[in-house]
Amino acid sequence: MRNHLLTLATVGLVTLGLYLLTQMDGTSGLLSALRLIFIWGIAAISLNLINGQLGILSLGHHGFMLVGGYVTALLMLPEKERRPFRTRLLSDWARDNLDLDKWLRGLGLDFIANSIDLKFIIALFIAGLAAALLGVLVGAPSLRLKGDYLAIVTFGFGEIIRLLPNAPEVAAFTNGPLGIKGIPGDAGTIWWTFFAFLFVLWFFTRLKFSSYGRAFEGIREDEIAAEAMGVNLAYHKVLAFTISAFFAGVAGGLYASYLQSVDTQTFNFFVTFFLLVAISLGGLGSITGAVIGTAVVVLVRNYGGFLEQPYPAWVGYLSGALLMLGAFAFSAYIRKTRRLRPVIETKHYIFGAIGLALLLVTVFFRNEPWMTQTVQFFGMRKILLAVILILIMIYRREGVMGRAEFSWKLIFGPREDIPSEEQRKQDAWLSNPELNPGASETKEDDDASA
Amino acid sequence: MTASKLASRSTLFSLFAGLLFVALLGWRIASMPDYTFARIVQDFLNALTLGSLYALIALGYTMVYGIIRLINFAHGEIFMLGSYFAFYAMTLTPMHWGLALLTTVLLGGTVLLVLRSLFNLEEPKRTFLLALLIFGGTFFLLAFRHLGWIEALLLSMLATGVAGVLLEAVAYRPLRGAPRESMLITAIAASFFLQNMGQLLFGPRVRGFNAETVLNQPRSFAIGEETVYFTGILIVVPAVTAVLLFVLNLFVTRTRLGKAMRATAQDAEVAQMMGVNVNQVIALTFFIGSILAAAAGVMYSIRFGQIHPLMGLMPGIKAFTAAVIGGIGSLPGAVLGGLLLGFIEIYVVSFFPTLSAYKDVFAFVLLILILLFRPSGLVGEDLTEKV
C-alpha cells in the first residue's frame, strides 16, 4: 500500500515537473530530449522483453518500428498533405483509402474524427496491431531456430522490411525513398509520449511479475527445464515476440509523429543497434535498466553534438594523445590493482609510445597549417556508442542493473544483503553440529541418495 | 542420423536445386528471343567475377565461424579497409621519404610483431631476415614510385590481415568463453565502430577508385554476329581467386599450422590439450580471412570503380549468405555458395529485369530460407545447437 502511494506520488511529481517545464522558456531542447527518451524507452523496453527476459537475440526491431511509423503516417496524414502525392509514387488508391479520418466518418464516428488526439490513439493502436501481426509472421517460423542463427534471421527480416518501401510495387503505399512528410500526431507536446511511456512501464512491470513473465525467464534460463515444467515454448516465444512487436510499432508511430516525417532511412539498422546499446548498458532483462540505458544513449545523442563540432586539428591530435596515454595509464592501474606482474605489459608500451608521439607532434608542430586547419569529427557519437557497447560486453556484461529492478524496498526497506541478528543466530545453529545433531545426519542422507 | 544418409540427402538437395535452376534457365531462355548466346557468355563472365568475390569474402566468414562460432559482422568492414588501404597505397605514392620512413616504421613494426606471433618465428636469424624484408620492402614500395594495382593489392592484403588480427585481439579475444550472443553483439558494435571510423578517417564521400591499368580497358570478342564486351578485371578476378584458393588449400591441408587450424575447428579444448596454441590459431584465422577479404575488396573496387566507407555492408551480407548457402564452417562450401550466389544474382536480374529493385532483398530472402529450412547448407555439417 505504502509502495503504491509512493509510486503514485512520484508519478504526480514527475507530471508536475514536466508541466512546469513546458511552461518555462528555453526548455525546448530538454523537452525534446525527454520525448526521445520516452519514445526510445518504449522501444527499448519492448526489445528488452525478447533480448533480456526471453533471452533470444533479436536484431529486427527496426523493421517493426518502421511498420508502425509508416502505418501511423498513412492513417494520420491530412488531406492537404496527401494531394502532392498525385505526382509522386503513392498510388491513388492508397492515397484515397488509407485514411483514418475517412474511415471514422464513414462509421459515423465524427466526434472521434474531429479530435486529433483520439484519432492518434486509434492510429497508434492500429500501427501496433500491424507490427504485431508482422511479429507473428516473423516470429513463428524463425523461433524454431536458436542462438545466433535466430539473430541473423531476425536481422534478415528486419532488413527486408527496411528495404521493401523502396521497391516499386510497395512504393504505392510508402512513397518510395521520398518518404511521407507532414504527419501530424502528438502535436508537438510531450504528454503523448509521457503517458504512453507510463503505460508501457506499468504493462511490462506487470508482465514481468506475472506467470507469463516467469515463463519467459524460465525459457531464458533453460528451455528444456521450462518445457518439462509445462511451459509451452512455441506459444510463449511467439507471444513475447508479438507483444514486443506491438510496442515497437507504437514506438515507431510516436517517433514518426515526433519527426513529422518518415522514410526508409528513419528506421535503419542503426535503430536496433541504438536500442541494443541501451538495453545492454542498463542490463539485459531489467526494465529499469532499459530506461536508464535509453536515457544515457539519448543524452549522448542529443547533447553529444559538441563532439562533432568543427575544431582546429590540434584538438584531435591532442585528444588522441590523451586517450592513448590514458589507456596506457589505465591498463597499468588495472594491472597494479590486480597485482599482475609486470605492471606494464610490453605491448602496452605501444599505446604509451603512440600517445607520446602524438603529444610531441602536437606541441612541436602547433603552428603548422595542417595543425591549425579546421576539422570536424563526423560520427563521433556513433563511435562513442560502439565503444561503450564493446566495453560493456568485455568488462560488465550484466550492465548497470543486472536483472534487478528498481523498487521502493531497495530504498526504504530493510537491507537484505546484511543478515539480521536472528538470521545470524539461526545460521550458527544450523551449521553447528553440537547444537543441532540432526544437521549432520540429513547431510549423510543427502550423500547416500546422491 | 548417419553420415551417409546426410550425404545422400545433401546430394539430393543440391541436385534438385541445380535441376530447378537449369529448368528455369531453359524456360526463360526459350521465352526470351533477344537473349542470345553472346549475352549468356557476358552474363557468365560477370557472374563468375561476382561469385569469386563473394567466395573470397565468404571464406573469411566461414573460417572464423568454423573456429570460434562467431558471426564476424565486422568482416564487411575489413573488406572496406582493404579497399581503402589499396586506394591510399596507389594515390599517396611516391611518398616524401620522411613520411615513407614513418609509415614503414609504424606499419612494418606492427606487421612484424603480428607475423612473429602468428608464425612462431622465435629464431632470431629468421626474424631478422623477415624484418629486413618487411621494412626494406615497404620502404622501397612507398618511397620511389607510383604503385600499380598488384603492389597495392599485396600491400593492402598484408595491412588488412594485420588489421583483422588487431580487431580480434582488441574486441573478440577478451570475450573468449562468453555467451555467443555477447560475442555477436560485440561483432555488431565492432562493425559500427569501423564503419564510422572509416567515415571519420577516410571521409564520408564516394571516391573514384581509378586503377589506371589495362584491367579497365574495354575489350571485346565476337561470337558469330554478336560481340561480347568485357574488361581485363573479369578475367583477373577468377584467376586471382583460383590462385588464392589453391594456396589456402595447400596451407590448410599440408602445413602444421593448417593442421592445428583444422584441429581447433573440430574441438578447441581437445586441440589445446594436444598442445595447439588456440589463441595463435584463432589470430591466424582472422589474418587469413582478412587477407582474402582485402584481395576481394581491391578487386571489387577495381571492378566497380568507386569506394566509400559503407561499401562493406552489402557485399558482407551477401558473402555471409554465400557462406550459409554453402554450409557455414566448410571451406569448399563457401566457395560453392559464393559462386552460386553470384550466378543467381546476375542471372535473376538478367532474366527478370523487373526484379532488379529486389536484388538486395533477394539475398536476405535466400539467407532466411536457407537458415530456416536447411541450416547446414549445401555441403556443411549440421551445426544446430545440441543439448
Interface residues (C-beta under 8 A of the other chain):
Chain A: L57 L59 P141 S142 R144 L145 K146 G147 D148 Y149 A151 I152 V153 G156 F157 E159 I160 L163 L164 N166 A167 P168 I224 F270 F273 L276 V277 S280 K347 F377 F378 G379 M380 K382 I383 L385 A386 V387 L389 I390 M393 I394 R397
Chain B: R69 I71 L113 A171 P174 L175 A178 P179 R180 E181 S182 M183 L184 I185 T186 I188 A189 A190 F192 F193 N196 M197 Q199 L200 P204 I317 F320 V324 A357 Y358 D360 V361 F364 V365 L367 I368 L371 L372 P375 T384 E385 V387
